[in-house]
Amino acid sequence: MMKSLPRLRLQGFNNLTKALSFNIYDICYAVSEDQRRRYIEYIDEQYDADRLTQILTDVAEIIGANILNIARQDYDPQGASVTMLISEEPVLAKLGRDTISGAVVAHMDKSHITVHTYPETHPHNGIATFRADIDVATCGVISPLKALNYLIDSFESDIVVCDYRVRGFTRDVKGKKHFIDHKINSVQDYLAKHIRQKYEMFDVNVYQENMFHTKMHIKEFDLDTYLFESNAEDLSFKERKRIESLVSREIEELFHGRNLM
């Protein structure tokens, strides 16, 4: 739950922008080229534009936003994107009438939710990865942090890289600028207990800039959860160790953002 500072009496609109950005990775091992192709097909079906639209619609409901516009696209050969323009309040509540100009007024909230997906496979070693990039940017009192746990739970997340930043300023009735309107020490403060127990986490926070960065990777390694259309018990001990090494290295490289020698 967001910890608010004492309620501010503002001069006009609260134009602080609160932006929550994710990189979410799911990692898989597919033995054959056919399996890797089927993995991509499976991911494209599980996270197509329709499914992503529903997830973002749920996010809008969770944070208390009104959806103004939806653009969505499934790509060939793979991947999908959805973008939503949102406002803090229903358009009619602001205008008191239904007019085309309502879209213009609503756009003043400058809030949006987007998701882009990137399924891909290694050309040689059987590793397949699915990346989803998600951005929730709100302007006003609504907070994207309310959707944090839902978004992590909505994807098969082996690694989560999360950035939260508050931009801009708002002015109170005395003219004083305020660069943040809530208390936060870390993104971890807003994570549910079951998520904190599931992941190892690492923070890099720049408090004076209202920037909060958290990296997470799953704690327990169970090879069966990474095998696509295969079971660990059907593999030789040597093969299991080889695949575990490949998957572990992929997790480490994605978590640290660099190739490991």
C-alpha positions as CSV (number, residue, x, y, z in Angstrom):
1,M,0.0,0.0,0.0
2,M,1.4,3.4,-0.9
3,K,2.5,5.5,2.1
4,S,1.3,9.0,1.4
5,L,2.8,12.2,2.7
6,P,0.5,14.6,4.6
7,R,-2.2,15.6,2.1
8,L,-1.0,18.5,0.0
9,R,-3.2,21.4,-1.0
10,L,-2.2,21.9,-4.6
11,Q,-2.3,24.7,-7.0
12,G,-4.1,23.1,-9.9
13,F,-3.4,19.5,-11.1
14,N,-1.0,17.0,-9.5
15,N,1.4,16.6,-12.5
16,L,4.0,14.4,-10.9
17,T,4.7,11.5,-13.3
18,K,5.2,8.1,-11.6
19,A,6.7,5.6,-14.0
20,L,7.1,1.9,-13.4
21,S,9.1,-0.1,-15.9
22,F,9.8,-3.9,-16.1
23,N,11.9,-6.3,-18.0
24,I,10.6,-9.7,-17.3
25,Y,12.3,-12.8,-18.6
26,D,11.2,-16.5,-18.8
27,I,13.9,-19.0,-19.8
28,C,13.4,-22.4,-21.3
29,Y,15.4,-25.3,-22.8
30,A,14.0,-27.0,-25.9
31,V,16.0,-30.0,-27.0
32,S,15.3,-30.0,-30.8
33,E,14.7,-27.4,-33.4
34,D,11.0,-28.5,-33.7
35,Q,10.6,-28.0,-29.9
36,R,12.1,-24.6,-30.1
37,R,9.7,-23.7,-32.9
38,R,6.8,-25.0,-30.8
39,Y,8.0,-23.1,-27.8
40,I,7.8,-19.8,-29.8
41,E,4.3,-20.8,-31.0
42,Y,3.3,-21.6,-27.4
43,I,4.5,-18.3,-26.1
44,D,2.9,-16.4,-29.0
45,E,-0.4,-18.1,-28.1
46,Q,-0.1,-17.6,-24.4
47,Y,0.8,-13.9,-24.6
48,D,-0.9,-12.7,-27.8
49,A,-2.3,-9.2,-28.1
50,D,-5.7,-10.3,-26.7
51,R,-4.2,-11.8,-23.6
52,L,-1.9,-8.8,-23.1
53,T,-4.9,-6.4,-23.5
54,Q,-6.7,-8.3,-20.7
55,I,-3.7,-8.0,-18.5
56,L,-3.4,-4.3,-19.1
57,T,-7.1,-3.8,-18.6
58,D,-6.8,-5.5,-15.2
59,V,-3.9,-3.2,-14.4
60,A,-6.0,-0.1,-15.3
61,E,-8.7,-1.4,-12.9
62,I,-6.2,-2.1,-10.1
63,I,-4.7,1.4,-10.2
64,G,-8.1,3.1,-10.6
65,A,-7.5,4.4,-14.1
66,N,-9.9,5.1,-17.0
67,I,-9.0,3.6,-20.4
68,L,-9.2,6.1,-23.2
69,N,-7.7,4.2,-26.1
70,I,-6.2,0.8,-26.9
71,A,-3.8,0.0,-29.8
72,R,-2.7,-3.6,-30.2
73,Q,-0.7,-5.7,-32.6
74,D,0.4,-9.3,-33.1
75,Y,3.6,-9.5,-35.2
76,D,4.9,-11.9,-37.8
77,P,6.9,-14.0,-37.2
78,Q,6.5,-13.5,-33.4
79,G,5.8,-11.0,-30.6
80,A,3.0,-8.7,-29.7
81,S,2.4,-5.1,-28.4
82,V,-0.4,-3.3,-26.6
83,T,-0.6,0.4,-25.7
84,M,-3.3,2.0,-23.6
85,L,-3.9,5.7,-23.0
86,I,-5.4,6.2,-19.6
87,S,-6.7,9.0,-17.4
88,E,-7.0,9.4,-13.7
89,E,-10.7,10.0,-13.8
90,P,-13.5,9.1,-16.3
91,V,-13.7,11.6,-19.1
92,L,-17.3,12.5,-18.5
93,A,-16.6,13.3,-14.9
94,K,-14.2,16.0,-16.1
95,L,-16.4,17.4,-18.9
96,G,-19.9,16.9,-17.7
97,R,-20.8,16.0,-21.3
98,D,-19.8,13.6,-24.0
99,T,-17.9,15.3,-26.8
100,I,-15.1,14.5,-29.2
101,S,-13.0,17.1,-27.4
102,G,-13.1,14.8,-24.3
103,A,-10.2,12.9,-25.8
104,V,-8.1,16.0,-25.9
105,V,-8.9,16.9,-22.2
106,A,-8.2,13.3,-21.1
107,H,-4.8,13.3,-22.9
108,M,-3.7,16.1,-20.5
109,D,-3.3,13.3,-17.9
110,K,-0.4,12.0,-20.0
111,S,-0.7,8.5,-18.6
112,H,-0.2,5.2,-20.4
113,I,0.4,1.5,-20.1
114,T,2.4,-0.5,-22.6
115,V,3.7,-4.0,-23.1
116,H,5.9,-5.5,-25.8
117,T,7.0,-9.1,-26.0
118,Y,10.2,-10.6,-27.5
119,P,10.3,-14.4,-27.8
120,E,13.6,-15.7,-29.2
121,T,15.8,-18.8,-29.3
122,H,19.6,-19.5,-29.4
123,P,20.6,-20.8,-32.8
124,H,22.6,-23.7,-31.5
125,N,22.4,-24.6,-27.8
126,G,18.6,-25.1,-27.2
127,I,18.1,-22.1,-24.9
128,A,14.9,-20.1,-25.5
129,T,13.9,-16.9,-23.8
130,F,10.8,-14.8,-23.6
131,R,11.1,-11.1,-22.7
132,A,8.2,-8.8,-21.8
133,D,8.8,-5.1,-21.5
134,I,6.1,-3.3,-19.5
135,D,5.7,0.4,-18.7
136,V,3.0,1.9,-16.5
137,A,3.2,5.7,-16.3
138,T,0.7,7.7,-14.4
139,C,0.2,11.4,-13.8
140,G,-1.8,12.5,-10.7
141,V,-2.5,10.7,-7.5
142,I,-3.0,7.2,-8.9
143,S,0.1,4.9,-8.6
144,P,1.5,2.2,-10.8
145,L,3.0,0.5,-7.7
146,K,-0.5,-0.9,-7.0
147,A,-0.2,-3.2,-10.0
148,L,3.4,-4.3,-9.1
149,N,2.5,-7.8,-7.7
150,Y,-0.2,-8.5,-10.3
151,L,2.2,-7.9,-13.2
152,I,4.9,-10.1,-11.8
153,D,2.3,-12.9,-11.1
154,S,0.8,-12.5,-14.6
155,F,4.0,-13.7,-16.4
156,E,6.3,-16.7,-16.0
157,S,9.0,-14.6,-14.4
158,D,12.5,-16.1,-13.8
159,I,14.1,-12.7,-13.8
160,V,12.5,-9.3,-13.1
161,V,14.3,-6.0,-13.6
162,C,12.2,-3.2,-12.2
163,D,12.6,0.6,-12.4
164,Y,10.4,3.1,-10.6
165,R,10.9,6.8,-11.0
166,V,9.0,9.9,-10.0
167,R,9.5,12.8,-12.5
168,G,8.6,16.4,-12.6
169,F,7.0,18.4,-9.8
170,T,3.7,19.7,-8.5
171,R,3.1,23.0,-6.7
172,D,1.2,23.7,-3.6
173,V,-1.1,26.7,-3.0
174,K,1.9,28.6,-1.5
175,G,3.9,28.0,-4.6
176,K,6.3,25.5,-3.1
177,K,7.4,22.7,-5.5
178,H,7.0,19.1,-4.4
179,F,9.1,16.5,-6.3
180,I,7.4,13.4,-4.7
181,D,4.1,12.9,-2.9
182,H,4.6,9.6,-1.2
183,K,7.2,7.7,0.9
184,I,9.3,5.0,-0.7
185,N,12.7,3.4,0.3
186,S,12.6,0.6,-2.2
187,V,10.4,-1.2,-4.8
188,Q,10.7,-4.2,-2.4
189,D,8.5,-2.3,0.1
190,Y,5.6,-2.9,-2.2
191,L,6.1,-6.5,-3.1
192,A,3.8,-9.2,-1.6
193,K,5.3,-11.7,0.8
194,H,5.0,-14.7,-1.6
195,I,7.1,-12.7,-4.2
196,R,9.8,-11.7,-1.7
197,Q,10.1,-15.3,-0.6
198,K,10.4,-16.5,-4.2
199,Y,13.1,-14.2,-5.5
200,E,16.6,-13.1,-4.6
201,M,16.7,-9.3,-4.9
202,F,19.2,-6.5,-5.3
203,D,18.7,-2.8,-5.1
204,V,20.3,0.3,-6.6
205,N,18.4,3.3,-5.5
206,V,19.2,7.0,-6.1
207,Y,17.1,8.7,-3.4
208,Q,18.0,12.3,-4.3
209,E,16.7,11.7,-7.8
210,N,13.6,9.7,-6.8
211,M,14.9,6.7,-8.8
212,F,14.5,3.1,-7.5
213,H,15.9,0.0,-9.2
214,T,15.4,-3.6,-8.2
215,K,16.7,-6.8,-9.8
216,M,15.1,-10.1,-9.0
217,H,15.9,-13.7,-9.9
218,I,14.1,-16.8,-8.8
219,K,15.7,-18.6,-5.8
220,E,15.0,-22.3,-6.4
221,F,16.4,-24.1,-9.4
222,D,14.2,-27.0,-10.6
223,L,15.3,-28.3,-14.0
224,D,11.9,-29.6,-14.9
225,T,10.4,-26.1,-14.8
226,Y,12.9,-25.1,-17.6
227,L,12.4,-28.1,-19.9
228,F,9.9,-27.7,-22.7
229,E,8.1,-30.9,-23.7
230,S,10.7,-33.0,-21.7
231,N,11.3,-34.3,-18.2
232,A,14.5,-34.3,-16.3
233,E,14.1,-38.0,-15.3
234,D,14.3,-39.0,-19.0
235,L,17.7,-37.4,-19.4
236,S,21.1,-38.9,-18.4
237,F,22.9,-37.4,-15.5
238,K,25.5,-35.9,-17.8
239,E,22.8,-34.3,-20.0
240,R,21.0,-32.9,-17.0
241,K,24.2,-31.3,-15.8
242,R,24.9,-29.8,-19.2
243,I,21.5,-28.3,-19.5
244,E,21.5,-27.0,-15.9
245,S,24.8,-25.3,-16.7
246,L,23.4,-23.7,-19.9
247,V,20.2,-22.5,-18.1
248,S,22.1,-21.2,-15.0
249,R,24.5,-19.2,-17.2
250,E,21.6,-17.7,-19.2
251,I,20.0,-16.6,-15.9
252,E,23.3,-15.1,-14.7
253,E,23.9,-13.2,-17.9
254,L,20.4,-11.8,-18.1
255,F,20.4,-10.8,-14.4
256,H,23.8,-9.1,-14.7
257,G,23.2,-7.7,-18.2
258,R,26.5,-8.9,-19.6
259,N,28.1,-12.0,-21.2
260,L,30.0,-14.2,-18.9
261,M,33.3,-15.8,-20.0
